[in-house]
Amino acid sequence: MADDLYSLLTATATPPHFLKFTAEIDQICKLNNYREKPRNH
């Protein structure tokens, strides 16, 4: 299952889409961190 998922991700994630995908995840993580700890900066 994990190997199938990995091959699916590597097959479909071309560099531009992958960079956009990781950028969106990074933004979501930053928003979540800000919501959880708004004064830890």
C-alpha positions in Angstrom: 0.0 0.0 0.0 2.7 2.5 1.0 4.7 1.6 -2.1 1.7 2.1 -4.3 1.0 5.5 -2.7 4.6 6.6 -3.1 4.6 5.6 -6.8 1.3 7.4 -7.3 2.7 10.6 -5.7 6.0 10.5 -7.6 4.2 9.8 -10.8 1.6 12.6 -10.5 3.7 15.2 -8.7 5.6 17.0 -11.4 7.9 19.7 -10.1 5.7 22.8 -10.5 2.7 21.1 -9.0 4.8 19.6 -6.2 6.3 22.9 -5.3 2.8 24.5 -5.2 1.5 21.6 -3.1 4.3 21.9 -0.6 3.9 25.7 -0.5 0.3 25.3 0.4 1.1 22.8 3.1 3.7 25.1 4.5 1.2 28.0 4.6 -1.4 25.8 6.3 1.2 24.7 8.9 2.1 28.3 9.6 -1.6 29.2 10.0 -2.1 26.3 12.3 0.9 27.2 14.4 -0.3 30.8 14.6 -3.7 29.7 15.8 -2.3 27.4 18.4 0.5 29.7 19.6 -0.3 33.2 18.5 2.2 34.8 21.0 5.2 32.5 20.4 7.1 34.6 17.9 
